[in-house]
Amino acid sequence: MAFELVMPRFGMTMKTAKVIQWLKEEGEFVEKDETVLVAENEKFTNDVQSLGAGILLRKVAREGEEYAIGEVLAYLGEAGEAVPPAQTGGEAAAAAGAGGGAGSAGSEPGFAGSAGAGLASSAGDAAVAAGSAGGTGVAGSEPAGSAGLTAGFAGFAGTRPGFAGDAAGAAGSAGGAGAGAPIPAAGASPGPAPARETAPGAGWTDAGGRSRVIASPLAKKLASQLGIDISRVQGRGAGGRVEKADVEEYAKTVAASAAGRPGGGAGTETGGGQAGIAAGYAAGQATRAAGQTVAGRGADQAAGYDAGSAAGRDTADAGSASLPVAAAYTSVHYTGMRKAIGGNMSQAWTNIPMVTHHVTADVGELLELREKLNADAADKAGRISVNDLLMKLTAAALVQTPVMNATFESGEIRVYKHVNLGMATALENGLIVPVIGRAEEKNLFEIGREARALGAKARSGRLTYDDTLNGTFTVTNLGGYGSVDYFTPIINPPQAAILGVGRIRETVTPVNGEPGIRPMIALSLTYDHRIIDGAVAAEFMKILTGFIDRPFRALMGEKP
Amino acid sequence: MAVMNLRQAIQNAMDIEMGRDPRVFIIGEDVGRNGCSFGQYNGLPDKYGDRRVVNAPISESVITGMGVGAAAAGLRPVVHHDFIDFLGCCFDEILNQAAKLRWMLGGQMLMPLTIDVFAGGGSASASQHSQSLEALFTHIPGIKVVTTSSPADAKGLLASAIRDDDPVMIIHNKGLLGMTGEVPEGEYLIPIGKANVVREGSDVTLVSYSRMVHECLGAADDLAKEGVSAEVIDLRSLVPLDKEAIFASLEKTGRLVIVHEAVGKSGFGAEVAAVVAEEALDLLDAPIRRVTALFSPVPYSAALESAYFPDKSKVISAVKSLGLVKQ
């Protein structure tokens, strides 16, 4: 009996993951629990393993494309066993979770009904363009969803809502059965896999989880008609508002990237769905622009437009002295890890009344200790770092102040028996916090080894979700840059506190009543004042700085 | 076509309408043989006599009340007031009589009353002679309210108002009295309830009426030099409102700036904005902007007055605030 390999969930916030690489070929035998492919979500790279033994009968997923949790990635079974040729509409909808794609098409058949005859000639052209660009690929590949979208597009081309009209009719005849019969198309077509560019079905299903996007009503309506997730569109209106032109530009980008893929854009194998629609839209707009004098929204806009549209605007824009907007900045999408970090930080900043204590500690003895420990280290990789020592001492101090080793979640304060120490680690494009579990039970060398291993994994993108789970306290160390003394770290929710470590500096300080020069380190402790009071935090810092002052004794287990 | 100024256009319309219909007469302060305040009825007392150009005592209440009674009795009076500012004195005649009678009597009588009035400032005439109070009357069901922005419009709308069987308030702007323009000769009617697209454009819609239409046109000229194509709509008729003209324009532009000389608070621009938000939100690609007078009595000082009223530069600023001109 053939069985499915589906996209697993790698983390609480995961919605989709991208298939990075297939490790097995069709026809190859796969053991139970053997890794079949590698997938990556916003933070982690994970192995996707088979839940049973069998021959890989058909790869459904494509490398480089996103799949929602539960979507079928492959079929396994016995040799020669029949499997579904490809995803059908029914499966796509089911896999998307709540059937968002099909649902929205079903609930908005009115798109076709409200299509209008407004700009008759250009509407006709646009619809024909939609038909030839999106073609039957649209109808065949994204069954329910894209049929609705096709009709929606035709409605837009008409521009004048309120009348059943020529535009819808034109789309219907040019675009094949898709626009004409939105609902029955579901499941009827054994066509190829849907285009995955933005997975409109899945994207819209998760409305509750997405943050609000500032966009004009017109931009929202257009994005909805084109099946574009508006949160992916970079807004360039006043205050960053997404406007119609931004959606149009995004649609063209999608169309262009679809055209660049094998079989894309032309409404064949992979080019159906959104890409086809976007291509059709771009073509339609080009037609409109050519037939109409568009007095300039500026050369800046023209820069991002397709050739047809740009040509239409060039004459109108001649003499415009404004610089192209595109030249003024690089647009970076706020997605993936960046968005995940942003969400966490905003949540903490908004919800947690945070206080930060600053203190300087003498690390003279700690540096001596480190030197002695490293004197006979076999190789550089085995050397103990200042951070290793601070992690170890922090774990020891947390054992003495258990209330600092806590999380605040589900309405209760959870004080932990073990110290799972998070280690904030900078990446090229972000930040991740792998966790050293039961740090209080580990000796200094174990902590050092684990910290180095986790750091390397993080930087090479091989960290798994499990590596970041269950942290109870976080240390974030900017000391290595030599440019930061104190700072105000933001709590890694739901944890109760975070320790920021600054640089070590030779500082003139009283030593036995005389001015002396000592290496001093800057420490900043941010805590959640809802559950920790200043006295407790001060007590924790007193213990920690005491340990740092006398690290030999602390490491030997002496209590303060 | 003849070139005439706005007061001549009014005189021309009155002459034609009085000539073609003996039921039409004028009543107002200073409209008689000794001349009228703005000269718009010059010659008519001599031509039609004292019984058809009635010079009334200084009582807005009496003047308007007589108009209501005459209209109810079958005449087609043109009640003239020099200043919209003083309609408070005859508000009951307008609000509770003119606007209501035809409805309360189940349509058994007509109310072909025209209230012809001047509004607007800009001539350092202080708080009581400079206001634009049209919104007070657009709030009253039963009265049509139209505004004029050119000599031709004054002629065509006044004639239509006189021939309308409902009360129509036609509001001219004192600042446009001397404006000259081509005016069709002979009988000329402009339908009430239709807006006038006075300039076509594709980037932003400037909805205005009365004197501010000209500030919008000036702004559109300047904006064109910066690559922004502004469409200017003169509403002409506030009640009934030509919503379709606004929506059709927004389908092209996606951006709406409303400009009027009256103060913004509870002004007619608020009604336009609300209608668009309720019925055509999806056409908007940017927030709606209003450019209006400041919410204070009209200042007497010419310097303050010019800062108080909207003008071309304020319209341009509003358009630019929509992100249309990138610096």
Chai-1 contact restraints between the chains, C-beta under 6 A:
chainA,res_idxA,chainB,res_idxB,connection_type,confidence,min_distance_angstrom,max_distance_angstrom,comment,restraint_id
A,T159,B,E251,contact,1.0,0.0,6.0,A-B,restraint_1
A,S216,B,L284,contact,1.0,0.0,6.0,A-B,restraint_2
A,S216,B,D285,contact,1.0,0.0,6.0,A-B,restraint_3
A,S216,B,A286,contact,1.0,0.0,6.0,A-B,restraint_4
A,P217,B,L281,contact,1.0,0.0,6.0,A-B,restraint_5
A,P217,B,D282,contact,1.0,0.0,6.0,A-B,restraint_6
A,P217,B,L284,contact,1.0,0.0,6.0,A-B,restraint_7
A,L218,B,G254,contact,1.0,0.0,6.0,A-B,restraint_8
A,L218,B,L284,contact,1.0,0.0,6.0,A-B,restraint_9
A,L218,B,D285,contact,1.0,0.0,6.0,A-B,restraint_10
A,K221,B,D282,contact,1.0,0.0,6.0,A-B,restraint_11
A,G237,B,G323,contact,1.0,0.0,6.0,A-B,restraint_12
A,A238,B,G323,contact,1.0,0.0,6.0,A-B,restraint_13
A,E243,B,D285,contact,1.0,0.0,6.0,A-B,restraint_14
A,K244,B,G254,contact,1.0,0.0,6.0,A-B,restraint_15
A,K244,B,D285,contact,1.0,0.0,6.0,A-B,restraint_16
A,A295,B,S202,contact,1.0,0.0,6.0,A-B,restraint_17
A,A295,B,S229,contact,1.0,0.0,6.0,A-B,restraint_18
A,G296,B,G227,contact,1.0,0.0,6.0,A-B,restraint_19
A,G298,B,G227,contact,1.0,0.0,6.0,A-B,restraint_20
A,D300,B,K326,contact,1.0,0.0,6.0,A-B,restraint_21
A,S320,B,G227,contact,1.0,0.0,6.0,A-B,restraint_22
A,S322,B,K326,contact,1.0,0.0,6.0,A-B,restraint_23
